[in-house]
């Protein structure tokens, strides 16, 4: 295979294989094995004591090591984000730095074996290696699986959970060697696919142009960080009370695997767990699950922590697939955008772990007293409630159909600030769109809306709302566009649904689309 051949975009055969059975294309399969190993590495390092088999009874050494790994991952992702242009241009250098840091971390953890207060140094190095490697795999996921991102993201999580479940069957003497296979496989697979797929001609977006096309608003990052905080808090509670070979870990592994498998089924079949829905339901549910931790006995802490952990997989996987979709739709620098999006999540994980260790680690409780647990839970709930005020909405992440329609209308040439929500880009596009040559004659779309309005006897204001709903607008957009209250907008929407007999905006859009009109020009 020549350099020119591998430098081109994926062939039609390759793209069709990514939408079907993954084993059809062995090269794509190598990518999947590598990214599954990468996330399996994360699961083991973050949620188990597999790399720290001789951790001290009070958990001070191992707890500090887990935090060091998360901190190292944050440092690695921050470095990739900041130096994205240079690292994208020199992928081999990027990979070598990640490999060296990972190897140094594994060697250090093997030598210290969890019995030294210096254990945080090799775990910090290992975290940096992971933080630099994961955006590289994120780039491949965005490139090859863009047609079914949520399916593949959830499939990767399910496969990683299944691989980690084998830890339960490994003897104590072999547990470190088994765990070390995950980063080794991740590095080897990336080295192979880096030579099979040359991305130098496929990743043309530099730092400036990528940031200019960025369309994710800060509320989305807050929601992602809050989901990460829930993961960190649940993991911290589990690590504070359990070790790998305790019987609750069997339940934990099975529940995590079942949750990931359920998310995979939803992504492939039902499409129920969307970004907006998961955040709106997860945040109040997280507060309700965590609150009983103030009162329950220590033996039951793991049950509520497990519920929080499994629930957090919903927003985590949704936000990960949404970030990847945003990269594809807006043609961003995958390495830069992915590393920043995951950095926000890992900062939340770090905060959650700090709160959990402070409230539930035996050493912390012995030093500060039992009230420290209540303080930890209250701090977590306050942060969750604060984030619930800025939950994810459909305007935070760009919808592919709306974005493509905006580009078709000519809005791609608009000068908009980074982070401008898609809704406001839509509005700007409408204002900047040139007048149609036959502007005196209504478009087919407006004729269909008028036909529906006449058929069901809608008022003049309801006709305006119908037109916006048929374009895919939400109640917030209608409120701003018509300068009315949110209550009034929702009342108009409800009345339109009642008159037309539909139950959702999609049904209304289908009703307008199927409306029959006489589109013949007047004589």
C-alpha positions as a printed Julia matrix, in Angstrom:
523×3 Matrix{Float64}:
   0.0     0.0     0.0
   1.43    3.36   -1.04
   1.57    6.45    1.11
  -0.88    8.2    -1.23
  -3.37    5.37   -0.93
  -3.47    5.33    2.84
  -3.57    9.11    3.02
  -6.96    9.3     1.34
 -10.3     9.27    3.07
 -11.82    5.87    3.93
 -13.08    4.06    0.87
 -16.77    3.37    0.36
 -16.15   -0.24    1.3
 -14.48    0.81    4.55
 -17.3     3.19    5.43
 -19.91    0.55    4.72
 -18.07   -1.89    6.95
 -18.15    0.57    9.83
 -21.94    0.61    9.52
 -22.28   -3.16    9.54
 -20.54   -6.14   11.05
 -17.19   -4.95   12.4
 -15.33   -8.18   11.64
 -15.67   -7.56    7.88
 -12.75   -5.12    8.0
  -9.75   -6.39   10.03
  -8.12   -2.96   10.12
 -11.19   -1.38   11.69
 -11.28   -4.29   14.13
  -7.75   -3.42   15.29
  -8.94    0.11   16.05
 -11.81   -1.28   18.11
  -9.56   -3.67   20.03
  -7.22   -0.79   20.84
  -9.92    1.59   22.03
 -11.59   -1.16   24.1
  -8.22   -1.89   25.73
  -7.73    1.84   26.34
 -11.06    2.19   28.17
 -10.55   -1.13   29.94
  -7.3     0.35   31.24
  -9.25    3.36   32.47
 -11.89    1.21   34.18
  -9.28   -0.86   36.02
  -7.12    2.08   36.99
 -10.01    4.25   38.09
 -12.39    1.81   39.72
 -10.34   -1.07   41.13
  -7.26   -1.76   43.22
  -5.85   -4.07   40.53
  -2.72   -1.97   40.1
  -2.29   -1.59   43.86
  -2.57   -5.15   45.22
  -0.74   -4.37   48.47
  -2.47   -1.09   49.31
  -2.51   -0.05   52.96
  -5.59   -0.9    55.02
  -6.65    2.73   55.52
  -6.53    3.44   51.81
  -4.32    6.52   52.05
  -1.7     5.28   49.59
  -4.09    3.76   47.05
  -6.53    6.67   47.33
  -3.76    9.11   46.57
  -2.65    6.93   43.66
  -6.13    6.92   42.09
  -6.29   10.69   42.38
  -2.81   10.94   40.9
  -3.91    8.89   37.89
  -6.91   11.16   37.3
  -4.7    14.23   37.77
  -2.19   12.82   35.31
  -4.95   12.19   32.78
  -6.03   15.83   33.15
  -2.45   17.0    32.6
  -2.06   14.78   29.53
  -5.32   15.95   27.95
  -4.57   19.59   28.75
  -1.17   19.22   27.06
  -2.74   17.62   23.97
  -5.32   20.4    23.79
  -2.77   23.2    24.17
  -0.18   21.75   21.79
  -2.73   20.21   19.4
  -1.23   21.69   16.22
   2.29   20.48   16.95
   1.2    17.05   18.17
  -1.13   16.53   15.2
   1.73   17.33   12.83
   4.07   14.92   14.66
   1.93   11.93   15.57
   4.85    9.61   16.13
   6.31   12.0    18.69
   2.9    12.22   20.33
   2.65    8.42   20.48
   6.2     7.95   21.76
   5.65   10.42   24.61
   2.48    8.57   25.6
   4.21    5.18   25.39
   7.19    6.31   27.47
   5.0     7.8    30.19
   2.84    4.67   30.29
   5.84    2.33   30.44
   7.45    4.39   33.2
   4.2     4.33   35.15
   3.76    0.57   34.86
   7.37   -0.1    35.83
   7.12    2.2    38.83
   3.87    0.64   40.05
   5.37   -2.84   39.7
   8.46   -1.91   41.7
   6.61   -0.07   44.46
   3.69   -2.55   44.59
   1.39   -0.18   46.45
   3.42   -0.18   49.66
   5.19    3.14   49.3
   4.02    6.7    49.75
   5.75    7.43   46.42
   3.18    5.38   44.5
   1.55    8.57   43.26
   4.56    9.29   41.02
   4.22    6.29   38.67
   0.44    6.54   38.66
   0.74   10.21   37.71
   2.99    9.19   34.8
   0.54    6.45   33.8
  -2.34    8.92   33.89
  -0.42   11.32   31.65
   0.17    8.46   29.21
  -3.53    7.64   29.14
  -4.48   11.31   28.8
  -2.29   11.63   25.72
  -3.32    8.32   24.14
  -7.11    8.57   24.5
  -7.51   11.64   22.19
  -5.62    9.72   19.5
  -8.17    6.95   19.69
 -10.95    9.53   19.87
  -9.78   10.79   16.49
 -10.15    7.34   14.94
 -13.59    6.87   16.48
 -14.76   10.17   14.98
 -13.26    9.3    11.6
 -14.41    5.73   11.08
 -17.57    5.38   13.16
 -19.24    8.72   12.48
 -22.31    7.04   10.98
 -23.2     5.22   14.21
 -21.27    7.02   16.92
 -23.56    6.25   19.85
 -23.74    2.56   18.94
 -19.97    2.23   18.83
 -19.34    4.32   21.94
 -21.74    2.18   23.98
 -20.37   -0.96   22.38
 -16.85    0.05   23.39
 -17.95    0.62   26.98
 -19.77   -2.74   27.08
 -16.77   -4.59   25.64
 -14.39   -2.85   28.07
 -16.63   -3.79   31.02
 -16.73   -7.4    29.82
 -12.94   -7.52   29.49
 -12.51   -6.11   32.99
 -14.89   -8.73   34.39
 -12.2   -11.36   33.82
 -10.34   -9.73   36.68
 -12.62  -11.66   39.03
 -11.16  -14.95   37.81
  -7.49  -13.95   38.03
  -5.41  -15.02   41.02
  -3.89  -12.43   43.34
  -0.4   -13.22   42.03
  -1.38  -12.54   38.4
  -3.69   -9.61   38.9
  -1.1    -6.93   38.09
   0.13   -8.73   34.97
  -3.44   -9.13   33.73
  -4.18   -5.45   34.29
  -0.96   -4.35   32.58
  -2.08   -6.08   29.38
  -4.68   -3.37   28.77
  -2.31   -0.39   28.3
   0.15   -2.6    26.4
  -2.55   -3.77   23.95
  -3.83   -0.19   23.57
  -0.34    1.06   22.65
   0.46   -1.82   20.3
  -2.86   -1.53   18.46
  -2.42    2.21   17.98
   1.08    1.69   16.61
  -0.36   -0.75   14.07
  -3.3     1.39   12.97
  -1.1     4.49   12.81
   0.84    2.75   10.06
  -2.29    1.38    8.37
  -4.17    4.7     8.34
  -2.12    7.82    7.76
  -4.19   10.72    9.11
  -1.93   13.56    8.08
  -4.09   14.41    5.07
  -7.38   13.82    6.89
  -6.93   16.19    9.86
  -6.55   19.59    8.28
  -8.32   21.74   10.85
  -5.74   23.71   12.83
  -6.25   25.23   16.26
  -7.6    28.58   15.06
 -10.05   27.24   12.48
 -11.26   24.5    14.82
 -11.95   26.96   17.64
 -13.78   29.22   15.2
 -16.17   26.41   14.3
 -16.7    25.34   17.92
 -20.42   25.27   18.69
 -20.6    23.76   22.21
 -21.65   26.24   24.87
 -20.29   26.26   28.41
 -23.43   24.66   29.87
 -22.65   21.47   28.01
 -19.2    21.3    29.58
 -20.74   21.92   33.0
 -23.13   19.02   32.46
 -20.27   16.79   31.3
 -18.18   17.73   34.33
 -21.12   17.01   36.64
 -21.58   13.56   35.12
 -17.86   12.98   35.67
 -18.21   14.17   39.26
 -20.89   11.52   39.82
 -18.56    8.85   38.45
 -15.74   10.04   40.7
 -17.96   10.18   43.77
 -19.33    6.67   43.19
 -15.87    5.25   42.51
 -14.43    6.98   45.57
 -17.14    5.5    47.8
 -16.51    2.02   46.41
 -12.73    2.24   46.72
 -13.05    3.5    50.28
 -14.93    0.38   51.38
 -14.02   -2.47   48.98
 -11.08   -4.32   47.41
 -11.04   -6.24   44.14
 -11.7    -9.7    45.58
 -14.49   -8.69   47.99
 -17.84  -10.27   47.04
 -19.54   -6.91   46.28
 -17.15   -6.5    43.36
 -18.87   -9.42   41.63
 -22.16   -7.52   41.82
 -20.44   -4.32   40.75
 -18.93   -5.91   37.64
 -22.22   -7.57   36.68
 -24.23   -4.37   37.18
 -21.77   -2.25   35.19
 -21.74   -4.83   32.39
 -25.55   -4.99   32.38
 -25.81   -1.19   32.29
 -23.37   -0.87   29.38
 -25.14   -3.67   27.5
 -28.49   -1.96   28.05
 -27.09    1.31   26.71
 -25.77   -0.54   23.66
 -29.21   -2.03   23.0
 -30.83    1.38   23.39
 -28.37    2.98   20.97
 -29.0     0.28   18.39
 -32.76   -0.15   18.79
 -34.84    2.18   20.95
 -32.9     5.5    20.98
 -34.45    6.47   24.31
 -31.38    7.75   26.16
 -30.65   11.14   24.56
 -28.31   13.82   25.91
 -31.09   16.12   27.11
 -33.21   13.37   28.61
 -30.38   11.71   30.52
 -29.15   14.93   32.1
 -32.63   16.1    33.07
 -33.41   12.78   34.76
 -29.97   11.9    36.03
 -29.19   15.03   38.04
 -32.19   14.89   40.4
 -31.89   11.09   40.59
 -28.23   11.42   41.59
 -29.15   13.71   44.47
 -31.81   11.26   45.68
 -29.41    8.3    45.53
 -26.6    10.09   47.34
 -28.68   11.62   50.15
 -29.24    8.29   52.02
 -25.46    7.86   52.34
 -25.64   10.18   55.35
 -27.68    7.64   57.29
 -26.99    4.13   55.93
 -24.51    1.75   57.64
 -21.05    1.43   56.13
 -21.87   -2.0    54.7
 -24.65   -0.51   52.55
 -22.65    2.39   51.15
 -21.52    0.26   48.21
 -25.15   -0.34   47.13
 -25.98    3.34   46.74
 -22.56    4.03   45.22
 -23.21    1.29   42.66
 -26.57    2.8    41.74
 -24.91    6.18   41.25
 -22.11    4.63   39.18
 -24.46    2.74   36.86
 -26.69    5.78   36.46
 -23.71    7.97   35.59
 -22.94    5.81   32.54
 -26.01    7.3    30.83
 -24.8    10.93   30.69
 -21.15    9.91   30.31
 -21.71    7.82   27.17
 -24.2    10.33   25.77
 -21.83   13.25   26.25
 -18.94   11.27   24.75
 -20.91   10.39   21.62
 -22.22   13.99   21.43
 -18.68   15.38   21.54
 -17.64   13.01   18.75
 -20.72   13.98   16.71
 -19.93   17.65   17.25
 -16.4    17.07   15.95
 -17.73   15.38   12.81
 -20.54   17.84   12.07
 -18.45   20.98   12.56
 -15.27   19.51   11.03
 -13.14   20.29   14.08
  -9.65   19.2    14.99
 -10.54   15.84   16.53
  -7.5    15.65   18.8
  -8.02   19.16   20.15
 -11.8    19.07   20.64
 -11.86   15.52   22.03
  -9.09   16.19   24.54
 -10.82   19.32   25.85
 -14.21   17.64   26.13
 -12.74   14.7    28.07
 -10.65   17.08   30.18
 -13.84   18.63   31.52
 -15.16   15.19   32.4
 -11.96   14.17   34.18
 -11.87   17.37   36.19
 -15.32   16.42   37.42
 -14.09   12.9    38.22
 -11.22   14.35   40.25
 -13.57   16.59   42.23
 -15.97   13.72   42.91
 -13.18   11.42   44.11
 -11.83   14.1    46.45
 -15.28   14.56   48.0
 -15.8    10.8    48.34
 -12.4    10.07   49.87
 -12.85   12.98   52.26
 -16.21   11.66   53.4
 -15.79    7.88   53.38
 -12.1     6.89   53.58
 -11.4     5.26   56.97
  -8.47    7.55   57.66
 -10.52   10.66   56.94
 -13.46    9.56   59.1
 -11.12    8.63   61.96
  -9.4    12.02   61.82
 -12.34   14.38   61.22
 -15.17   12.4    62.81
 -18.43   11.02   61.4
 -19.79   14.44   60.45
 -17.33   14.58   57.57
 -19.51   12.05   55.71
 -22.57   14.3    55.95
 -20.49   17.27   54.82
 -19.24   15.32   51.8
 -22.75   14.31   50.76
 -24.11   17.84   51.2
 -21.29   19.34   49.09
 -21.96   16.83   46.33
 -25.69   17.54   46.34
 -25.16   21.3    46.27
 -22.93   20.98   43.21
 -25.43   18.69   41.49
 -28.31   21.07   42.2
 -26.26   23.98   40.87
 -25.53   22.06   37.69
 -29.2    21.08   37.36
 -29.94   24.77   36.76
 -27.9    24.58   33.54
 -28.77   21.13   32.24
 -28.09   20.16   28.69
 -30.6    21.34   26.1
 -30.83   20.57   22.42
 -29.15   23.9    21.63
 -25.94   22.99   23.44
 -24.91   20.28   21.01
 -25.57   20.81   17.29
 -28.2    18.64   15.67
 -26.94   17.25   12.38
 -30.07   17.92   10.35
 -30.4    21.5    11.59
 -26.73   22.18   11.04
 -26.8    20.91    7.49
 -29.9    22.98    6.77
 -28.16   26.09    8.1
 -25.15   25.43    5.89
 -27.43   24.99    2.9
 -29.02   28.36    3.64
 -25.61   30.0     3.44
 -24.9    30.47    7.13
 -21.5    28.79    6.89
 -20.14   32.15    5.75
 -21.55   33.98    8.76
 -19.12   35.43   11.27
 -20.19   33.95   14.62
 -18.34   33.76   17.91
 -17.04   30.39   19.14
 -19.57   28.68   21.36
 -22.58   30.27   19.67
 -25.53   27.87   20.08
 -26.98   26.38   16.92
 -30.33   28.08   17.65
 -28.75   31.5    17.42
 -26.83   30.5    14.29
 -30.19   29.51   12.78
 -31.59   32.94   13.64
 -28.56   34.7    12.17
 -28.85   32.59    9.03
 -32.47   33.54    8.58
 -31.63   37.22    8.99
 -28.72   37.03    6.56
 -30.37   34.8     3.94
 -30.85   36.62    0.62
 -34.38   37.17   -0.62
 -35.66   34.53   -2.99
 -36.12   35.59   -6.63
 -39.84   34.84   -6.4
 -40.29   36.29   -2.91
 -43.91   37.33   -3.5
 -44.9    33.68   -3.85
 -44.97   31.5    -0.66
 -42.65   28.52   -0.52
 -43.94   24.96   -0.62
 -43.17   24.62    3.08
 -45.29   27.65    4.02
 -48.1    26.49    1.77
 -48.12   23.16    3.62
 -48.19   24.92    6.97
 -51.06   27.09    5.77
 -52.93   24.02    4.56
 -52.6    22.35    7.96
 -53.6    25.56    9.76
 -56.72   25.94    7.6
 -57.68   22.27    8.0
 -57.58   22.4    11.81
 -58.78   25.99   12.33
 -55.66   27.47   13.94
 -55.56   31.1    15.04
 -53.11   33.59   13.52
 -50.71   33.27   16.47
 -51.0    29.49   16.41
 -50.1    29.58   12.71
 -46.86   31.36   13.56
 -46.05   28.82   16.26
 -46.94   25.95   13.9
 -44.46   27.21   11.31
 -41.67   27.35   13.89
 -42.5    23.93   15.31
 -42.52   22.45   11.81
 -38.98   23.83   11.35
 -37.85   21.96   14.47
 -37.82   24.95   16.83
 -38.32   24.48   20.56
 -40.35   26.44   23.12
 -37.34   28.56   24.14
 -36.8    29.69   20.54
 -40.49   30.51   20.11
 -40.45   32.51   23.34
 -37.55   34.67   22.15
 -38.75   34.99   18.55
 -42.31   36.05   19.37
 -41.39   37.96   22.54
 -43.87   36.07   24.68
 -43.62   34.28   28.01
 -42.57   30.67   28.26
 -45.97   29.78   29.69
 -47.75   31.37   26.72
 -45.52   29.58   24.22
 -46.16   26.22   25.86
 -49.9    26.96   25.92
 -49.87   27.63   22.16
 -47.95   24.41   21.56
 -50.39   22.43   23.7
 -53.4    23.88   21.88
 -51.87   23.1    18.5
 -51.23   19.52   19.55
 -54.83   19.22   20.78
 -56.33   20.61   17.57
 -54.17   18.57   15.2
 -54.27   15.38   17.27
 -50.48   14.92   17.46
 -48.44   14.12   20.54
 -44.96   15.37   19.69
 -43.1    17.88   17.57
 -41.91   15.1    15.27
 -45.5    13.99   14.61
 -46.41   17.59   13.81
 -43.46   17.88   11.41
 -44.6    14.65    9.72
 -48.15   16.01    9.47
 -46.92   19.17    7.72
 -44.61   17.19    5.47
 -47.46   14.93    4.32
 -49.9    17.81    3.72
 -51.15   18.04    0.15
 -51.17   21.42   -1.57
 -51.9    22.82   -4.96
 -48.49   24.16   -5.94
 -49.47   25.25   -9.45
 -48.6    28.88  -10.31
 -51.44   31.32  -10.54
 -52.57   32.31  -14.02
